[in-house]
Amino acid sequence: MKALPLAAMAGTYLLWKTMSEKKPTLDHFTAKEFGPWWPMMDNRLLKLLDAFRERLGRKVIISPAPGALGRLYGPSTSMHYARH
């Protein structure tokens, strides 16, 4: 069996760590807005997005476009997925 490259092990650890952290309470977003990606969202990013919405003073909508990165629930032909 081949060993995982160090980058893959680090990525797996960071994903596990992010998913196991308690999510912050946000004032301007709900978990539902991020769909199934909510558990994988970085807490710092969530807080920054919440602060951005506060500072902007109006609603920020997470892309509802079919096939948008982070919105897809099935196979994709998007180059975003191929590169990452």
N, C-alpha and C positions, 0 to 999 in steps of 0.2 A: 504494500500500500504506500502510495506517495504521500509525503508530508505536505500539508497546506503551506503555501507561501506565507511569509510573515505578514504581508499586507492583508491577505484574506483572513488570517487569524485575528489581526487587529480590528478589521472591519466587523467580523462576527462578534467580537467582544464589545465593541462600541454599540452595535445594534442591540445586543442583549442588555447592556447597561442602560441604554436609552429607554428600552421597553420596560425595564424593571423599576425605573424611577417613578416616584409619585408625580403626576402631572400637576402643574400649577393651576390655580384658580384664575381664570381670565375674566376681564370685565366686558370685553367686546367681541369675543368669539366663543363658540360652543364646540365641543368635541365633534358633534354631528357635521359641522361645516367641513371638517377635514376627512370625514368618512373613515375608511379602514386604515388610513395612514396615521390617525391620531396617536396610537400607542408607539409608533416609530418616530414621531416628531421630537426633535431636540427641544428640551425645556427652554433653553436660552432663545432659540428661534421663536417659540411660541410667545414668550414675553416681549420680544422685540416687535413681532407682528401686532400684538395687542397695544403696545405703546405707539406704533405707527398709526393704527386706527384711531387711537385717542387723539393724537396730535393732528391728524388729518381732519378730524371733526365730522366725519361721515362714514357710512358703511363701506367696507372693503369686501368685495365678493371673491371668494376662491373660485377659480375658473370652472364654470359648469360645462365647458365645451367637451363634447364627446371626444375621447382620445387624448385629452390634455394630460400632460405629465402629472401623475398623482391622482388622476381621476379615472384611470382605466381599470377595469375589473377583469379583463381577459387578455388574450394574446394581443400583441401590438406589432406593427411594422414601423413604429416610430424610431427614428435614429437616436432619440434621447435614450431609449432603453438599450439600444445596441451599444452605445458608447459607455454606458454606466453599468 
